Amino acid sequence: MVDNDVNLMALGEAEQGGAETPLLCIKIASGIGAGLVTAGGDVYRGADGAAGDIGHTRAVSGGNVLCVCGSVGCVGAIASHRAVLRGLGIPESTDDDPLHGTRVLAQRVAEAWAGPRGARRGRRRPSVRPPGPGKSGTPPPRRTGRRG
């Protein structure tokens, strides 16, 4: 089977991982993409075949960050791996280490997670799996400051 990586990740999770469908799988890397698997187990592609191409969706607070596509405020331009590295001032690669940015970012996350001795007590490790049955996992709506 030939397809994009996120569609195949979503299919693999639905088939082998035992995840319930419909299923949404989001990959954050040099860009941001999604794979959608229907309740019937098929990849949902949308009318133009680009249903999972979410990286170029304009973010509400995307500001004026220029994206590689030429638009401003795309989700990928503000939240992709490259954007995070750029925002933290970490070079993506060096002459000696093509994965320099990934290594530095992983180290910083590990250090922040560990925190001062004992600071982690009582905190739950973030999950990359969906919550169990009966739990939506959906955060409460964000207040925008407007009253209605």
MOGI-V178508 format. One record per run of one state. SS is the DSSP state (hx for helix, st for strand, lp for the rest). FROM is the first residue (numbers start at 1). LEN is the number of residues. If there is no record, write none. Layout:
BEGIN
[[SS:FROM:LEN] [SS:FROM:LEN]]
END
This chain:
BEGIN
[[lp:1:4] [hx:5:11] [lp:16:7] [st:23:6] [lp:29:3] [st:32:6] [lp:38:5] [st:43:1] [lp:44:14] [st:58:1] [lp:59:7] [st:66:1] [lp:67:5] [st:72:1] [lp:73:1] [st:74:1] [hx:75:5] [lp:80:1] [hx:81:8] [lp:89:11] [hx:100:15] [lp:115:34]]
END
